[in-house]
Amino acid sequence: MLLTVGHLTRDRYPEGFVPGGGVWYAAHAWRALGHTPRVLTAAALPDVPAERPGDWQVVAGPMTTTF
């Protein structure tokens, strides 16, 4: 089992925002290796993608870190 704790971010590109941050990329990598990632993060709930790999626990925050 892998538990990843950290920021889910909104990464800004000319085309718009996409999910990012260490927990996002670690979860995708762990899923690609055939495992179920578990993630603990905090973010503004509207910024959390509905489709995400693994089991996520999201603490509702006032805003999401944006780069």
N, CA, C and O atoms as CSV, one atom per row, in Angstrom:
chain,resi,resn,atom,element,x,y,z
A,1,MET,N,N,0.853,-1.180,0.000
A,1,MET,CA,C,0.000,0.000,0.000
A,1,MET,C,C,0.895,1.237,0.000
A,1,MET,O,O,1.956,1.259,0.623
A,2,LEU,N,N,0.444,2.251,-0.706
A,2,LEU,CA,C,1.136,3.533,-0.737
A,2,LEU,C,C,0.163,4.607,-0.285
A,2,LEU,O,O,-0.910,4.766,-0.867
A,3,LEU,N,N,0.536,5.337,0.745
A,3,LEU,CA,C,-0.243,6.499,1.175
A,3,LEU,C,C,0.551,7.731,0.797
A,3,LEU,O,O,1.693,7.902,1.222
A,4,THR,N,N,-0.054,8.580,0.001
A,4,THR,CA,C,0.577,9.821,-0.417
A,4,THR,C,C,-0.144,10.974,0.263
A,4,THR,O,O,-1.370,11.070,0.210
A,5,VAL,N,N,0.621,11.842,0.897
A,5,VAL,CA,C,0.059,12.996,1.590
A,5,VAL,C,C,0.694,14.244,1.001
A,5,VAL,O,O,1.920,14.342,0.941
A,6,GLY,N,N,-0.112,15.190,0.568
A,6,GLY,CA,C,0.441,16.420,0.020
A,6,GLY,C,C,-0.586,17.208,-0.758
A,6,GLY,O,O,-1.790,16.968,-0.673
A,7,HIS,N,N,-0.074,18.154,-1.517
A,7,HIS,CA,C,-0.930,19.088,-2.238
A,7,HIS,C,C,-1.456,18.513,-3.547
A,7,HIS,O,O,-0.703,17.957,-4.347
A,8,LEU,N,N,-2.745,18.655,-3.746
A,8,LEU,CA,C,-3.333,18.570,-5.078
A,8,LEU,C,C,-3.330,20.011,-5.562
A,8,LEU,O,O,-3.806,20.897,-4.853
A,9,THR,N,N,-2.807,20.260,-6.743
A,9,THR,CA,C,-2.714,21.635,-7.229
A,9,THR,C,C,-3.529,21.823,-8.498
A,9,THR,O,O,-3.954,20.864,-9.142
A,10,ARG,N,N,-3.732,23.091,-8.835
A,10,ARG,CA,C,-4.282,23.469,-10.138
A,10,ARG,C,C,-3.116,24.075,-10.899
A,10,ARG,O,O,-2.584,25.113,-10.504
A,11,ASP,N,N,-2.720,23.435,-11.983
A,11,ASP,CA,C,-1.611,23.934,-12.793
A,11,ASP,C,C,-2.181,24.733,-13.955
A,11,ASP,O,O,-3.015,24.244,-14.717
A,12,ARG,N,N,-1.721,25.958,-14.077
A,12,ARG,CA,C,-2.260,26.880,-15.079
A,12,ARG,C,C,-1.477,26.757,-16.393
A,12,ARG,O,O,-0.250,26.851,-16.410
A,13,TYR,N,N,-2.202,26.550,-17.476
A,13,TYR,CA,C,-1.651,26.508,-18.829
A,13,TYR,C,C,-2.456,27.469,-19.687
A,13,TYR,O,O,-3.548,27.870,-19.286
A,14,PRO,N,N,-1.953,27.854,-20.858
A,14,PRO,CA,C,-2.724,28.755,-21.723
A,14,PRO,C,C,-4.116,28.205,-22.053
A,14,PRO,O,O,-5.055,28.976,-22.251
A,15,GLU,N,N,-4.250,26.878,-22.112
A,15,GLU,CA,C,-5.530,26.253,-22.452
A,15,GLU,C,C,-6.470,26.171,-21.255
A,15,GLU,O,O,-7.653,25.873,-21.418
A,16,GLY,N,N,-5.959,26.431,-20.057
A,16,GLY,CA,C,-6.785,26.351,-18.852
A,16,GLY,C,C,-6.049,25.655,-17.722
A,16,GLY,O,O,-4.824,25.529,-17.746
A,17,PHE,N,N,-6.798,25.209,-16.742
A,17,PHE,CA,C,-6.224,24.562,-15.566
A,17,PHE,C,C,-6.302,23.044,-15.690
A,17,PHE,O,O,-7.263,22.503,-16.237
A,18,VAL,N,N,-5.278,22.366,-15.174
A,18,VAL,CA,C,-5.277,20.902,-15.099
A,18,VAL,C,C,-4.840,20.501,-13.691
A,18,VAL,O,O,-4.122,21.254,-13.033
A,19,PRO,N,N,-5.262,19.325,-13.219
A,19,PRO,CA,C,-4.819,18.872,-11.906
A,19,PRO,C,C,-3.320,18.602,-11.911
A,19,PRO,O,O,-2.749,18.238,-12.940
A,20,GLY,N,N,-2.696,18.780,-10.769
A,20,GLY,CA,C,-1.265,18.528,-10.656
A,20,GLY,C,C,-0.868,18.337,-9.206
A,20,GLY,O,O,-1.706,18.107,-8.334
A,21,GLY,N,N,0.405,18.437,-8.974
A,21,GLY,CA,C,0.942,18.266,-7.626
A,21,GLY,C,C,1.469,16.859,-7.420
A,21,GLY,O,O,1.138,15.929,-8.154
A,22,GLY,N,N,2.297,16.735,-6.398
A,22,GLY,CA,C,2.943,15.455,-6.119
A,22,GLY,C,C,1.979,14.307,-5.916
A,22,GLY,O,O,2.217,13.206,-6.413
A,23,VAL,N,N,0.883,14.545,-5.188
A,23,VAL,CA,C,-0.052,13.442,-4.934
A,23,VAL,C,C,-0.742,12.988,-6.214
A,23,VAL,O,O,-1.010,11.799,-6.384
A,24,TRP,N,N,-1.028,13.915,-7.105
A,24,TRP,CA,C,-1.695,13.575,-8.368
A,24,TRP,C,C,-0.807,12.672,-9.223
A,24,TRP,O,O,-1.253,11.643,-9.731
A,25,TYR,N,N,0.465,13.078,-9.372
A,25,TYR,CA,C,1.375,12.314,-10.219
A,25,TYR,C,C,1.790,10.997,-9.569
A,25,TYR,O,O,1.937,9.990,-10.263
A,26,ALA,N,N,1.982,10.985,-8.254
A,26,ALA,CA,C,2.324,9.742,-7.558
A,26,ALA,C,C,1.177,8.738,-7.652
A,26,ALA,O,O,1.411,7.547,-7.852
A,27,ALA,N,N,-0.048,9.209,-7.508
A,27,ALA,CA,C,-1.206,8.315,-7.598
A,27,ALA,C,C,-1.304,7.689,-8.984
A,27,ALA,O,O,-1.589,6.498,-9.107
A,28,HIS,N,N,-1.072,8.477,-10.022
A,28,HIS,CA,C,-1.124,7.933,-11.384
A,28,HIS,C,C,0.000,6.927,-11.625
A,28,HIS,O,O,-0.218,5.895,-12.259
A,29,ALA,N,N,1.189,7.217,-11.127
A,29,ALA,CA,C,2.314,6.292,-11.299
A,29,ALA,C,C,2.056,4.981,-10.561
A,29,ALA,O,O,2.312,3.905,-11.102
A,30,TRP,N,N,1.554,5.063,-9.341
A,30,TRP,CA,C,1.280,3.869,-8.542
A,30,TRP,C,C,0.191,3.024,-9.198
A,30,TRP,O,O,0.273,1.795,-9.203
A,31,ARG,N,N,-0.836,3.686,-9.755
A,31,ARG,CA,C,-1.906,2.976,-10.470
A,31,ARG,C,C,-1.337,2.284,-11.714
A,31,ARG,O,O,-1.704,1.149,-12.015
A,32,ALA,N,N,-0.447,2.963,-12.429
A,32,ALA,CA,C,0.154,2.373,-13.633
A,32,ALA,C,C,0.967,1.123,-13.301
A,32,ALA,O,O,1.134,0.245,-14.148
A,33,LEU,N,N,1.468,1.045,-12.078
A,33,LEU,CA,C,2.223,-0.135,-11.649
A,33,LEU,C,C,1.308,-1.247,-11.131
A,33,LEU,O,O,1.782,-2.288,-10.676
A,34,GLY,N,N,-0.005,-1.018,-11.204
A,34,GLY,CA,C,-0.961,-2.052,-10.842
A,34,GLY,C,C,-1.419,-2.034,-9.398
A,34,GLY,O,O,-1.986,-3.015,-8.916
A,35,HIS,N,N,-1.184,-0.938,-8.703
A,35,HIS,CA,C,-1.557,-0.837,-7.293
A,35,HIS,C,C,-2.664,0.197,-7.102
A,35,HIS,O,O,-2.944,0.999,-7.993
A,36,THR,N,N,-3.284,0.164,-5.932
A,36,THR,CA,C,-4.316,1.143,-5.594
A,36,THR,C,C,-3.712,2.216,-4.699
A,36,THR,O,O,-3.375,1.941,-3.548
A,37,PRO,N,N,-3.572,3.428,-5.209
A,37,PRO,CA,C,-3.018,4.492,-4.372
A,37,PRO,C,C,-4.043,4.990,-3.360
A,37,PRO,O,O,-5.250,4.940,-3.596
A,38,ARG,N,N,-3.541,5.464,-2.243
A,38,ARG,CA,C,-4.371,6.121,-1.237
A,38,ARG,C,C,-3.786,7.503,-1.023
A,38,ARG,O,O,-2.580,7.663,-0.831
A,39,VAL,N,N,-4.658,8.501,-1.058
A,39,VAL,CA,C,-4.201,9.891,-1.052
A,39,VAL,C,C,-4.921,10.668,0.035
A,39,VAL,O,O,-6.128,10.522,0.227
A,40,LEU,N,N,-4.167,11.492,0.742
A,40,LEU,CA,C,-4.720,12.442,1.695
A,40,LEU,C,C,-4.266,13.823,1.261
A,40,LEU,O,O,-3.068,14.086,1.164
A,41,THR,N,N,-5.222,14.709,1.000
A,41,THR,CA,C,-4.897,16.046,0.526
A,41,THR,C,C,-5.947,17.034,1.013
A,41,THR,O,O,-6.984,16.647,1.551
A,42,ALA,N,N,-5.662,18.302,0.815
A,42,ALA,CA,C,-6.627,19.364,1.106
A,42,ALA,C,C,-6.745,20.237,-0.133
A,42,ALA,O,O,-5.744,20.554,-0.775
A,43,ALA,N,N,-7.959,20.621,-0.463
A,43,ALA,CA,C,-8.199,21.457,-1.638
A,43,ALA,C,C,-9.618,21.997,-1.574
A,43,ALA,O,O,-10.453,21.506,-0.815
A,44,ALA,N,N,-9.876,23.012,-2.380
A,44,ALA,CA,C,-11.255,23.484,-2.549
A,44,ALA,C,C,-11.998,22.398,-3.323
A,44,ALA,O,O,-11.547,21.984,-4.391
A,45,LEU,N,N,-13.105,21.946,-2.808
A,45,LEU,CA,C,-13.795,20.791,-3.396
A,45,LEU,C,C,-14.140,20.946,-4.875
A,45,LEU,O,O,-14.070,19.952,-5.596
A,46,PRO,N,N,-14.513,22.139,-5.379
A,46,PRO,CA,C,-14.795,22.236,-6.814
A,46,PRO,C,C,-13.571,21.958,-7.701
A,46,PRO,O,O,-13.724,21.679,-8.891
A,47,ASP,N,N,-12.364,22.032,-7.132
A,47,ASP,CA,C,-11.143,21.812,-7.908
A,47,ASP,C,C,-10.690,20.359,-7.917
A,47,ASP,O,O,-9.731,20.020,-8.611
A,48,VAL,N,N,-11.354,19.501,-7.167
A,48,VAL,CA,C,-10.955,18.095,-7.084
A,48,VAL,C,C,-11.629,17.330,-8.220
A,48,VAL,O,O,-12.857,17.280,-8.286
A,49,PRO,N,N,-10.827,16.726,-9.125
A,49,PRO,CA,C,-11.426,15.994,-10.245
A,49,PRO,C,C,-12.309,14.840,-9.762
A,49,PRO,O,O,-11.968,14.143,-8.806
A,50,ALA,N,N,-13.427,14.651,-10.422
A,50,ALA,CA,C,-14.334,13.553,-10.067
A,50,ALA,C,C,-13.687,12.204,-10.348
A,50,ALA,O,O,-13.866,11.252,-9.588
A,51,GLU,N,N,-12.937,12.127,-11.436
A,51,GLU,CA,C,-12.245,10.890,-11.790
A,51,GLU,C,C,-10.798,11.023,-11.361
A,51,GLU,O,O,-10.052,11.849,-11.886
A,52,ARG,N,N,-10.410,10.195,-10.394
A,52,ARG,CA,C,-9.046,10.226,-9.891
A,52,ARG,C,C,-8.665,8.805,-9.492
A,52,ARG,O,O,-9.520,8.021,-9.081
A,53,PRO,N,N,-7.385,8.475,-9.612
A,53,PRO,CA,C,-6.967,7.102,-9.339
A,53,PRO,C,C,-6.915,6.793,-7.848
A,53,PRO,O,O,-6.346,7.561,-7.072
A,54,GLY,N,N,-7.502,5.682,-7.449
A,54,GLY,CA,C,-7.368,5.214,-6.081
A,54,GLY,C,C,-8.397,5.744,-5.113
A,54,GLY,O,O,-9.479,6.193,-5.492
A,55,ASP,N,N,-8.023,5.677,-3.846
A,55,ASP,CA,C,-8.887,6.061,-2.732
A,55,ASP,C,C,-8.399,7.399,-2.189
A,55,ASP,O,O,-7.292,7.490,-1.658
A,56,TRP,N,N,-9.214,8.423,-2.319
A,56,TRP,CA,C,-8.821,9.779,-1.923
A,56,TRP,C,C,-9.627,10.253,-0.732
A,56,TRP,O,O,-10.845,10.080,-0.682
A,57,GLN,N,N,-8.944,10.847,0.220
A,57,GLN,CA,C,-9.574,11.549,1.329
A,57,GLN,C,C,-9.202,13.016,1.155
A,57,GLN,O,O,-8.030,13.382,1.237
A,58,VAL,N,N,-10.194,13.839,0.918
A,58,VAL,CA,C,-9.952,15.260,0.650
A,58,VAL,C,C,-10.536,16.082,1.786
A,58,VAL,O,O,-11.728,16.004,2.081
A,59,VAL,N,N,-9.679,16.868,2.417
A,59,VAL,CA,C,-10.117,17.808,3.443
A,59,VAL,C,C,-10.499,19.093,2.720
A,59,VAL,O,O,-9.687,19.665,1.993
A,60,ALA,N,N,-11.727,19.546,2.915
A,60,ALA,CA,C,-12.198,20.752,2.227
A,60,ALA,C,C,-11.429,21.971,2.727
A,60,ALA,O,O,-11.331,22.217,3.929
A,61,GLY,N,N,-10.891,22.719,1.784
A,61,GLY,CA,C,-10.163,23.937,2.112
A,61,GLY,C,C,-10.767,25.123,1.394
A,61,GLY,O,O,-11.606,24.946,0.511
A,62,PRO,N,N,-10.359,26.335,1.754
A,62,PRO,CA,C,-10.921,27.528,1.129
A,62,PRO,C,C,-10.426,27.752,-0.301
A,62,PRO,O,O,-11.095,28.414,-1.095
A,63,MET,N,N,-9.247,27.198,-0.630
A,63,MET,CA,C,-8.700,27.365,-1.978
A,63,MET,C,C,-7.727,26.236,-2.262
A,63,MET,O,O,-7.313,25.508,-1.360
A,64,THR,N,N,-7.369,26.104,-3.534
A,64,THR,CA,C,-6.420,25.094,-3.977
A,64,THR,C,C,-5.145,25.789,-4.413
A,64,THR,O,O,-5.195,26.830,-5.068
A,65,THR,N,N,-3.999,25.220,-4.055
A,65,THR,CA,C,-2.720,25.775,-4.485
A,65,THR,C,C,-2.682,25.806,-6.006
A,65,THR,O,O,-2.992,24.811,-6.661
A,66,THR,N,N,-2.301,26.957,-6.569
A,66,THR,CA,C,-2.289,27.127,-8.026
A,66,THR,C,C,-0.906,27.566,-8.478
A,66,THR,O,O,-0.296,28.454,-7.882
A,67,PHE,N,N,-0.421,26.934,-9.536
A,67,PHE,CA,C,0.871,27.301,-10.130
A,67,PHE,C,C,0.661,27.760,-11.543
A,67,PHE,O,O,1.621,28.115,-12.226
